[in-house]
Amino acid sequence: LVLELNQVIVPTYGTVPDLQNLHTPEWADFDNKPDSLFFSDGQRRIDFVLVYEDETKKVTHKRSDRKKQKRKRQVYESNLINNGLQLEATRSVLDEKLIFVKVHAPWEVLCTYAEVMHIKLPLQPNDLKTRESAFNWFTRLFQVDENIIKPEQEFFTAPFEMEHLSNFYIQDKDTFFNPATRSRIVHFILSRVEYATKNNVKKFGINKLLDTGIYKAAFPLHDSSFEHLSTDPDCPSERYLLYREWAHPKNIFKLQPLDFIRKYYGEKIGIYFAWLGFYTNMLIVAAVVGVGCFLYGCLTKDNCTWSQEVCDPNIGGKIIMCPQCDKVCTYWNLTITCESSKKLCIFDSFGTLVFAVFMGIWVTLFLEFWKRRQAELEYEWDTVEYLEQEEQIRPEYEAQCTHVVKNEITQQEEHVPYTACGKCMRMTFCASAVFFWILLIIASVIGIIVYRLSVFLVFSATLSRHINGTQAIRRYLTPQTATSVTASLISFIVIMVLNIVYEKVAILITDFELPRTQTDYENSLTTKMFLFQFVNYYSSCFYIAFFKGKFVGHPGNPVYWLGKYRNEECDPGGCLLELTTQLAIIVGGKAIWNNIQEVLLPWVKNLIGRYCADARSEKIVPRWEQDYHLQPIAKLGLFYEYLEMVIQFGFVTLFVASFPLAPLLALINNMLEIRLDAWKLTTQFRRMVPQKAQDIGAWQPIMQGIAILAVVTNAMIIAFTSDMIPRLVYYWSFSVPPYGSHSSYTMKGYINSTLSVFKISDFKNASKPFSPLFGNQTTCRQVYRDFRYPPGHQHQYEHNIYYWHVIAAKLAFIIVMEHVIYFVKFIISYIIPDVSEKTKSKVKREKYLTQKILHENDLKDVKKTIGKIADKIIKGVDSTFRPKVE
């Protein structure tokens, strides 16, 4: 393939020609047709636009630098013309320093490169009968009006071949290659044409010219304004239709016109919106069940016996709790946590368990049904064999191919950028760099934990709590709450700042790794960025869920961090409510921040740009100049959109046992996200270069890994973070004889039974509080759930039998829940095939037609030719041996 590219695509490699021999673009003045998509002759379509600043008018560079830039640009444009492209230059209407170079690919160039790129094109219309779904009547209510956006005609396709041109479905040469395909072919050429040779190293590609500032922009054109139909009768105004029927807020409850999106923006954009729409639709079921579980918690909170005991002045009011920090903290009354215990009853209920099991099954259904939907799109959008046939080598990879190796399969010599040893060293360095930065993230999390431990002392001293106090503020703003909220806010800010740093680091590491194709590059970058983001976003949640309050010792013998900071304790209700608070702040703050960053900033920039342009001139502006003043698409394109949604997917699945409303919030966010992304693409950004994509790439295995991990995390949240298992153990074992004194199963006495007793005189001098205990109390209760023998017992302060029952129940619960859900997931995965029968039939039919049309017809032609030759030979032989007539 490399040899083929060198011979066909870049014939200009070698010595750069003299300036006298360079081809230059045609020059033409703007014809005052603002919506025209053609050269000045009105015949040749503009497939791409290059923008540069006239070197003679630049004032920011040295004269020698300007000459070098001009020479490189002239050589590049000459080589584009040598490759068959046609160029026309026009000076800007608003800024005379800017020059717009319009690029047109003639029919011969399109055919040549369509064959080189293995682009699949129509053979004949699809003749398979489509089966009407039983739910079509329902989905038709939400579909886009077919009179406005007509359904795309389905074709059987095959990789284009010039020698079989007559076999392809060509009704009109001007429309056989649609604008998206034309732009993709031109961008392929632009990325591989040379502009200089230095020290026998070839420099080529539009990307490098953009990075060095020789060109200011390179983009395909939008076909019209998004606000009104095009005045050009040859323009279909697809951008306007997309804005009206897809991006407009009025369509928030409508289905997306995916085929139309794919036609205009390419398969890569189409597959993203298809996945996002499918994910959003599946969230509807999860949101309904989550809201049901939340309402169940709200309705049953008044029957929450343990919360009633906390709030009861005769029970919780008489329970004195031990200080939560050394010296400065005071004794306090359990009734202070009354409000938080009521809130906890909503989330820590039986409905939470049901919802956690349901989400374990839901995530499997989502992934399996998405595989089926993705297989349908792969066939319908001609990407089934894309990776094997069509994807080309990255120019950056080609430029580094200096080592010669022997291909084991073809036994031919080929060029690679590094040896086996060099590749091993690169991989080792990249893995080490990733590991190092992950450790830095963990270090930042530890810093937040140290902040929690140190600030808790301040809040404990400031928010003074006395046993007989009744101030309203202490009911809602406890030291734990204040510490949790401020730490969550700081954690969110740190996350946002670190994201900016890790983005640049991940790109640098991936560039050094030098992947072969664009798909390999994106998959490698995806893996690195997700590892960074996973640790960055989820580490604080994992700490609260599984580590906070688990290793704290007891009042007489607390555990210290770094020998100085006393380890954090959970509230008497556990850390579940704090985990819920952390999730709400991060998920909500992240959604707001992303929308500001993705939508508001481009809108403000474009608004300022339009204001400045209007202030300068009232002239008619051509389509290419209007598009130039839009925001450029980032190099990574949709990467951050996927990353945002997959991080959200992690929050929805990994910690859903603590926050059943997460799917509902995700559903609302995604409904807005689809329209905001659509609005952003159609109104604020230049048109993206259409690209092929077979699937959602590395995000698929990442979501599968999250789905597996989600079962474990939710089981452990219910077992270790919530208070459900200790309550069940008390209800079934310790509320009745031989351990309890009640005659029947009950939750009465649960609070008194589970808060361990500690003798005040056993405090060590280093942790003994300054404030004395009021009254004649000689004991206090441990803050967090713990099960120890009371003072005076022969095993005082050691774990009692209740503790070991709870531990056994927790482990048994985790094992049973995991195995049940994994078994159901396995059955679902086995029952639901990845490819539907309908799609299999279409694929088989297409292969059959390709074989028949492209190959059997050739065999028939060969047979006819051989037959004619054979007839001539036979006639010649007959005439030789036939006796002469006298």
NUGUNU-108097 format. One record per residue (C-alpha): x, z, y. Coordinates in steps of 0.001 Angstrom, whole numbers, padded with zeros to 6 digits, always signed. Each point is the difference from the previous one (the first is absolute). Layout:
<nodes>
XZY ...
</nodes>
This chain:
<nodes>
+000000+000000+000000 +002875+000772+002383 +001473-003472-000606 -003419-001526+000568 -000375+001869+003286 +003442-001075+001163 -000722-003624-000768 -003600-000275+001149 -000675+002696+002539 +003257+000364+001893 +001767-003373-000020 +001671+000845+003317 +002352+002623-001447 +003587-000788+000896 +001621-000889+003286 -002245+000327+003018 -000403-003431+001658 +001194-000761+003498 -002390+000523+002860 -000162-003745+000562 -001476-000517-003493 -002636+002739+000250 -003680-000838-000162 -002104+001595+002722 -003733+000772+000189 -002393-002221+001862 -001058+001328+003410 -003595+000013+001161 -001976+001616+002800 -002997+002209-000641 -003166-002154+000002 -002323+002784+001281 -001760+000320-003337 +000205+003773-000639 -001431-000112-003527 +001946-003004-001284 +001929+000504-003259 +001761-003373+000120 +002975-001679+001596 -000582-001883+003236 -001026-003087-002010 -003004+001928-001411 +000896-001089-003563 +002784+002215-001330 -001092+003574-000749 +002107+002936+001236 +001083+001898-003109 +002393+002459+001649 +001242+000984+003466 +003515+001036+001038 +000573+001656+003372 +003303+000314+001838 +001207+000744+003500 +001698-002847+001830 +003720+000842-000101 +000586-001497+003459 -002378+002557+001514 +001306+003095-001802 +001753+002576+002160 +000640+002796-002488 +002744-001677-002050 +003424-001443+000667 +000244-003734+000452 +002048-000407-003195 -002583+001952-001985 -002800-002138+001402 +001870-003149-001061 +000490+001324-003536 -003668+000886-000285 -001060-003396+001299 +002304-001787-002448 -001323+001958-002974 -003568-000695+001039 +000656-003723+000481 +001712-000248-003385 -002874+001861-001637 -002654-002231+001551 +001993-003097-000922 +000204+001154-003605 -003746+000643-000005 -000517-003614+001028 +002467-001112-002691 -002186+001837-002506 -002980-002124+001014 -001775+002330+002422 -001218-001333+003333 +000541+002063+003167 -001570-000149+003438 +001101+002247+002878 -002157+001126+002914 +000895+002280+002885 -002062+003141+000546 -002879-000098+002464 +000443+003610+001151 +003773+000455-000294 +002246-002998+000614 +002865+001673-001893 -001871-000190-003314 +000023-003107-002182 -002477-000464-002855 +001164-002213-002890 -002948-001167-002103 +000742-000904-003625 -001908-002537-002105 +000538-000721-003707 -000871-003607-000981 -001733-000836-003269 +003225-000947-001801 +001666+003308+000899 -003044+001997-001098 -000095-001782-003356 +003749+000407-000573 +000077+003715+000710 -003324+000679-001751 +001710-001244-003163 +003182+001995+000665 -002043+003171+000659 -002299-000640-003015 -003102+000379+002151 -003212-000293-001983 -002468-002521+001404 -003479-001216-001075 -000399-002276-003019 -003778-000141-000190 -003005+002192+000888 -000746+002934-002291 -002623-001146-002500 -000550+003329-001783 -003433+001519+000381 -000038+003286+001892 -002124+002801-001373 -002204+001794+002459 +000556+003751+000031 -002976+002323-000290 +001123+001701+003218 +000280-003190+002067 -003323+000696+001713 +001403+003313+001252 +003462-001191+001061 -001553-003007+001776 -001441+002450+002532 +003519+000921+001115 +001667-003409-000213 +000999-002162+002945 -002540-002652+000960 +000884-003099-002034 -001376-002251+002751 +002747+001274+002313 +002907+000321-002449 -000617-002426-002839 +001278+000975-003467 +003280-001660-000939 -000254-002685-002673 +001793+000966-003214 +002566-002368-001507 +002157-000170-003094 +003582-000157+001267 +003495-000853-001208 +003525+000069+001483 +000400-003059+002210 +002079-002929-001274 +000631-003153+001979 -000019-002261-003055 -003542+001207-000828 -001287-000343+003547 -002917-002174-001069 -001266+002690-002382 -000546+002579+002770 -003275+000392+001857 +000902-001695+003299 -002959-000943+002139 +001862+000136+003312 +003751+000244+000500 -000518+001989+003205 -001926+002760-001783 +001638-000071-003463 +002565+002534+001242 -001943+002657+001897 +001555+001560+003158 +001145+003128-001868 +001879-002073-002600 +001506-002226+002678 +001284+003019+001932 +001467+001513-003157 +001878-003195-000838 +001372-000306+003542 +001093+003648+000013 +001764-000629-003335 +002006-002792+001655 +000654+002019+003165 +001422+002840-002112 +002547-002258-001740 +001340-002384+002614 +003557+000521+001247 +001058+000477+003612 +003740+000797-000302 +002933+000316-002375 +002668+002620+000624 +002958+000618-002316 -001728-002068-002705 -002990+002350+000196 -003259-001792+000713 -002374+001587+002490 -003600-001035-000283 -003598+001037+000360 -002436+000687+002787 +000159+003755-000659 +003641+000220+001073 -000676-002127+003062 -002804+002368+000980 +002199+003066-000578 +002771-001402+002216 -002438-000931+002771 +000558-003771-000170 -003722-000326-000612 -002447+002508+001442 -002822-000658-002469 -001077-002168-002938 -003585-000041-001234 -002871-002196-001242 -002911-000507+002380 -003414+001590-000041 -002535-002816-000123 -002175+001235+002893 -000829+002889+002264 -001678+002948-001712 -002548+000243+002822 -001518-003480-000150 -000045-003210-001997 +002756-002513+000573 -000673-002865+002418 +001956-002295-002330 -002466-001732-002367 +002716-000262-002710 +000494+003769-000062 -002073+002049-002494 +000273+003190+002139 +000659+002161-003051 +001538+002771+002106 -003217+000310+002011 -002091+000120-003180 +002265+002669-001487 -000340+002141+003107 -003765-000429+000166 -000790+000510-003697 +002860+002226-001151 +001847+001874+002766 -002933+000853+002262 -001201+003639-000275 -003567-001170-000715 +001195-001136-003464 +001182+003435-001084 -002487+000088-002902 +000473-003647-001014 +002191-001316-002789 +003138-001858+001021 +000273-003828-000197 +003113+000245-002176 +000317-003715-000811 -000190-000842+003684 +002596+002685+000832 +002297-001397-002673 -000476-003540+001282 +000956+000979+003561 +002668+002683-000525 +001266-000716-003508 -000144+001843-003316 +002123+002961+001072 -002433+001031+002740 -002964-000841-002215 +001139+002175-002920 +000529+002962+002353 -003503-000153+001424 -001443-000619-003469 +001732+003143-001284 -000950+002072+003041 -003639-001104-000242 -000110+000744-003736 +001575+003433+000522 -002478+000767+002777 -002969-001023-002151 +001206+002233-002843 +000357+002894+002452 -003767-000092+000556 -000600+001458-003476 +002756+002612+000414 -001309+000966+003445 -003555+000476-001286 +001175+002267-002824 +002378+001870+002346 -002751+000649+002537 -002233+001179-002843 +002635+002502-001128 +000519+001144+003598 -003752+000535+000480 -000094+001891-003294 +002686+002332+001385 -001944+000436+003255 -003231+000829-001846 +001617+002467-002396 +002295+001799+002473 -002661+002608+000737 +000003+000889-003715 +003782+000412-000033 +000316+003584-001234 +003707+000484+000686 -000419-001227+003607 -002905+002415+000476 +002221+002828-001210 +002705-000968+002505 -002517+000070+002850 -001837+003122-001206 +001036+002982+002205 -000512+002324-002980 +002382-002024-002200 +002340-002215+002022 -000309+002324+002967 +001528+002853-001994 +002866-002046-001489 +003228+000430+001970 +002520-002835-000440 +003780+000402+000035 +001989-001538+002890 +000938-003665-000460 +003454+000289+001533 +002698+002615+000426 -000228+002764+002647 -001886-001784+002816 -003132-000793-002033 -002744+002575-000305 -002520+001024-002620 -003244-001916+000281 -003544-000146-001280 -001140-002531-002608 -003158-000819+001983 +002184-001876+002515 +000105-002870-002528 -003795-000135-000246 -000391-003336+001815 +002776-001723-001924 -001438+001275-003292 -003365-001567+000879 +001673-003335+000751 +001981+000249-003194 -003196+000354-002039 -000945-003537+001097 +003180-001605-001337 +000852+002354-002855 -003134-000499-002075 -001003-001478-003344 -000720-003284+001793 +003724-000300+000749 +000793-000038-003711 -002632-002654-000675 +001281-002126+002874 +003648+000265-001123 -000954-001248-003481 -002121-002763+001512 +002840-001182+002269 +002365-000179-002964 -002421-002464-001613 -000846-001764+003285 +003597-000899+000746 +000317-001629-003433 -003168-002014+000512 +001268-001092+003410 +003359-001218-001324 -001476-001747-003053 -002750-001788+001884 +002504-000997+002690 +002152-001650-002684 -002991-002118-000994 -000770-000890+003604 +003653-000796+000642 +000092-002304-003041 -003017-001898+001389 +001709-000402+003369 +003240-001122-001646 -001848-002854-001613 -002260-000892+002928 +002917+000040+002464 +002481-001806-002291 +002547+002788-000365 -000140+000511-003796 +003468-001463-000596 +001240+000452+003538 +003040+002193-000687 +001294-002238-002784 -000538-003356+001710 -000333+000201+003744 +001881+002900+001570 +003256-001040+001613 +003294+001845+000463 +000412+001931+003259 +002304-001787+002493 +001961+003241+000457 +000687+000017-003758 +001022-003670-000026 +002418+000526+002862 +001949+002583-002039 +000226-002066-003210 +003793-000277-000211 +000647+001035-003630 -000350-002481-002876 -001444+001197-003312 -001302-001714-003124 -003733+000186-000657 -000591+001254-003551 -003184-002035-000368 +000951-003363+001517 +003762+000326-000666 +000507-001414+003504 +002093+001437+002786 -001946+001604+002841 +000866+001891+003167 -000797+003692+000443 +000815+002371+002898 +001801+002620-002086 +001571+000613-003389 -001426+002384-002616 +002379+002718+001196 -000958-000634+003621 -003689+000178-000857 +000539+003322-001801 +001849+001415+003017 -002758-001132+002370 -002700+001575-002152 +001970+003255-000266 +000519+000157+003756 -003677-000762+000725 -001236+002605-002492 +002361+002602+001461 -001144-000797+003538 -003669+000330-000990 +000688+003319-001736 +001930+001282+003021 -002821-000778+002434 -002575+001553-002302 +002084+003184+000030 -000052-000119+003801 -003789-000157-000076 -000094+003003-002328 +002327+001789+002421 -002506-000625+002808 -002755+001454-002174 +002118+003089-000625 +000404+000249+003769 -003800+000074+000371 -000188+002719-002649 +002585+002092+001875 -002100-000539+003136 -003043+001355-001862 +001863+003069-001146 +001509+000819+003395 -003063-000788+002132 -002263+002017-002264 +001862+003103+001148 -000701-000895+003647 -003696-000643-000597 -000303+003171-002035 +001401+002050+002868 -001917-001895+002720 -003386-000203-001707 -000093+003727-000549 -002530+001066-002598 -001317+003532-000288 -002207+001263-002750 -002772+001098+002289 +000172-003052+002301 -002901-002407+000298 +001292-002617+002464 -001535-003417-000648 +003319-001814+000247 +001340+001789-003071 -002836-001377-002091 +001170-003566+000520 +003642+000098+001152 +001954+001984-002557 +003819-000214-000146 -000306-002185-003107 -002376-002419+001758 +002127-000210+003146 +003151-000590-002045 -001707-002598-002195 -001468-002033+002885 +003171-000043+002127 +002201-000773-003018 -002344-002855-001004 +000165-001480+003509 +003793+000261+000106 +000200-001472-003495 -002114-002946+001123 +002244-000642+003024 +003133+000209-002162 -001558-002435-002482 -000753-002552+002723 +003526+000260+001470 +001737-000235-003366 -002070-003068-000903 +001662-001943+002819 +003473+000954-001245 -000694-000617-003685 -001484-003418+000705 +003303-001226+001450 +002005+001662-002775 -002114-001577-002767 +000333-003466+001571 +003792+000368+000315 +000331+001101-003631 -002195-002859-001250 +001877-002579+002098 +003270+001221-001511 -001536-000200-003480 -000663-003749+000641 -003048-000764-002188 -000360-003601-001211 -003574-000850+001044 -002382+001244+002676 -002155+001674-002666 +003062+001829-001375 +000913+001036+003548 -003449+001363+000784 -000307+001788-003347 +003393+001655+000453 -000811+001052+003564 -003439+001195-001093 +001476+002287-002640 +002509+001530+002414 -002459+000469+002839 -002609+001534-002278 +002518+002470-001422 +000881+001031+003551 -003632+000195+001081 -001066+001792-003171 +002467+002815+000571 -000631-000045+003758 -003800+000190-000127 -000677+001908-003203 +002840+002545-000173 -001723+002515+002307 -003217-000347-002003 +001853+000539-003278 +001662+003081+001485 -003301+001556+001053 -001748-000939-003254 +002616+001021-002542 +002678+002189+001579 -001393+002037+002858 -001023+003491-001096 +001157-000549-003574 +003378+001763+000173 -000420+002916+002389 +000572+003097-002126 -002100+003013+000995 -000127+002277+003080 +002704+002330-001260 +002291-002799-001100 -000613-003214+002023 +001923-003273-000500 +002084-001273+002927 +000986-003529+001077 +003674-000367+000921 +000268+003780-000310 -001813+000394+003333 -003517-001418+000045 -002667+001585-002134 -001787-002595-002111 -003459-001117+001122 -003133+001440-001541 -003395-001586-000421 -003232+001471+001300 -002078+002037-002459 -001949-003201-000679 +003155-001959-000801 +001710-002936+001736 -002749-002538-000670 -001487+000249+003492 +003430-000434+001581 +000585-003100-002152 -003327-001363+001228 +001061+000641+003617 +003336-001736-000556 -001693-003037-001541 -002589-000267+002786 +002670+000128+002733 +002360-002509-001657 -002694-002475-001118 -001915+000169+003284 +003101-000048+002198 +001519-002857-001978 -003147-002132+000351 -000162+000579+003771 +003713-000647+000474 -000034-003207-002066 -002979-001401+001873 +001683+000717+003347 +003237-001555-001179 -001528-003054-001699 -002900-000867+002301 +000251+001663+003390 +003645-000869+000714 -000323-003773-000733 -003221-000091+002019 +001651+001676+003006 +003040-002304-000212 -002176-003110-000152 -002153+001315+002834 +003071+000462+002203 +001304-003433-001005 -003303-001708+000843 -000205+001833+003320 +003510-001130+000957 -000746-003583-001103 -003246-000091+002007 +001807+001415+003004 +002600-002772-000162 -002220-002986-000464 -003525-001342-000326 +001157-003070-001916 -001396-001218-003314 +002167+001409-002790 +000523-001888-003282 -000720+001522-003393 +003675+000460-000897 +000699+001946+003183 -003089+002193-000452 +001212+000889-003502 +003532+000674+001238 -001291+002806+002235 -001609+001736-002998 +001906+002692-001905 +002387-001175-002751 -000614+001054-003574 +002570+002500-001287 +002537-001301-002526 -001486+002126-002756 -003504-001260+000706 -002566+001938-002015 +002478+002479-001437 -001079+002842+002274 -003684-000737-000574 +000498+000385-003749 +002153+003083+000482 -002628+001661+002171 -002756-000628-002544 +002052+001038-003047 +001024+003255+001718 -003693+000570+000688 -000742-000834-003659 +002445+002762-000939 -001752+002546+002188 -003387-001032-001412 +001126+000378-003617 +002883+002491-000166 -001622+002904+001876 -003689-000820-000232 -000710+003258-001861 +000625+001860+003253 -001822-002405+002304 -003026-001816-001519 -000825-001606+003358 +003250-002013-000065 -001654-003114-001547 -002695+000060+002686 +002571+000172+002802 +001994-002756-001700 -003133-002149-000322 -000832+000329+003708 +003616-000676+000962 +000227-003070-002247 -003231-001545+001251 +001493+000184+003477 +003454-001002-001253 -001234-003307-001436 -001620-001059+003266 +002837+001330+002163 +002604-001850-002073 -002147-003139+000145 -000497+000375+003758 +003703+000572+000472 +000990-003092-001993 -002513-002336+001598 +000252+001130+003625 +003268+001843+000721 +002654-001630-002182 +001454-003427-000471 -001017-001765-003161 +002070+001113-002958 +001934-002516-002057 -002245-000464-003065 +001701+001330-003107 -000773+000035-003690 -000491+003262-001898 -000977+000390-003631 -001118+003605+000254 +000517+003122+002094 +003549+000317-001327 +001676+003343-000582 -003023+001843+001391 -001810-000498-003329 +002441+002054-002157 +000306+002533+002833 -003769+000602-000056 +000072+000223-003790 +002686+002669+000266 -002062+001869+002604 -003035-000190-002311 +001946+001617-002844 +001481+002667+002263 -003411+000721+001559 -001351+001359-003293 +002869+002486-000209 -000141+001094+003649 -003762+000536+000036 +000107+001946-003254 +002782+002190+001404 -001815+000468+003343 -003077+001271-001827 +002120+002164-002313 +002613+001449+002377 -001186-000557+003587 -003708+000716-000266 -001474+003264-001207 -002272-001589-002592 +001877+000977-003184 +000447+003703+000917 -003707+000176+000849 -000994-001571-003321 +002326+002338-001919 -001509+002976+001797 -003568-001217-000597 +000405-000656-003731 +002504+002714-000968 +000676+002720+002545 -003455+000647+001448 -001279+001354-003350 +001432+002437-002548 +002627+000588-001228 +001745-000844+003311 -002952+000334+002383 -002786+002499+000539 -002950-002362+000610 -002619-000449-002676 -000339-003762+000531 +002138-002844+001289 +000272+000225+003772 +002307-000672+002941 -000637+003393+001537 +003160+002029+000438 +002210-003094-000097 +001759+000687+003326 +000743+003611-000797 +001285-000964-003444 +002403-002758+001077 +001782+001535+003000 +002848+002106-001361 +000525+003513+001318 +003264+001114+001649 +001084+003500+000983 +001042+000184+003655 +002752+002523-000670 +001728-002561-002243 +000824-002266+002968 +003725-000521+000505 +001459+000833+003380 +000809-003684+000674 -003652-001034-000275 -001884+003156+000952 -002392-000778+002908 +000456+001659+003364 -003720+000589+000411 -001297+002927-002028 -003092-000280-002193 -003126+001526+001558 -001885+002581-001936 +000890+001650-003269 +000708-003252-001899 +003001+000213-002298 -000268-003497-001488 -000509-003584+001172 -000949-003200-001796 +002149-003028-000645 -001013-002945+002196 +000050-002791-002575 -001563-000148-003448 +002278+001923-002314 -000618+002050-003077 +002294+003005-000347 -000255+003506-001342 -000756+002628+002709 +002467+002671+001148 +000252+002879-002447 -000303-002247-003044 +002937+000010-002399 +000473-003733+000787 -000910+000273+003687 +000223-003217+002043 +000567-002078-003136 -002441-002762-000974 -003021+001245-001945 -002077-001566-002770 -002274-001727+002526 +003012-001952+001305 +000907-001367-003434 -003612-000947-000695 -000092-001948+003275 +003322-001744-000699 -001170-001026-003472 -003320-001249+001394 +001755-002023+002729 +002364-001698-002439 -002839-000716-002433 -002113-001437+002803 +002812-002341+001147 +000644-001247-003536 -003689-000569-000793 -000834-001647+003332 +003021-002309-000105 -000581-001095-003593 -003715-000599+000504 +000519-002089+003145 +002974-001919-001427 -001995-000773-003140 -002926-001297+002065 +002422-002015+002154 +001508-001560-003123 -003428-000934-001367 -001038-001534+003339 +003252-001970+000266 -000483-001315-003542 -003666-000940+000439 +000384-001829+003338 +002113-003184-000441 +002361-000942+002818 -001342-003568+000101 -003694-000835-000323 -001235-002631-002439 -001205-002164+002883 +003475-000084+001533 +001610-000731-003376 -002318-002984-000438 +000930-001359+003421 +003723+000347-000689 -000322-001789-003374 -002095-002754+001562 +002547-000544+002748 +002925-000185-002432 -001935-002478-002138 -000773-002227+002995 +003592+000183+001246 +001244-001061-003413 -002567-002772-000218 +000246-001415+003503 +003718+000316+000693 +001494-000555-003457 -002411-001817-002296 -000633-002666+002647 +003755-000553+000193 +000129-000385-003772 -002776-002561+000165 +001904-001937+002667 +003151+000128-002128 -001964-001198-003049 -001505-002876+001990 +003438-001006+001292 +001560+000217-003456 -002960-001939-001407 +000480-002830+002494 +003705-000144-000769 -000761-000004-003728 -002497-002865+000461 +002597-002041+001859 +002568+000641-002710 -002445-000993-002716 -000972-003150+001890 +003680-000810+000419 +000647+000472-003715 -003023-002153-000944 +001106-002822+002234 +003481+000116-001492 -001106-000311-003631 -003047-002267+000548 +000661-003567-001360 +000175-002747+002580 -002968-002321+000253 +001014-003611-000605 
</nodes>
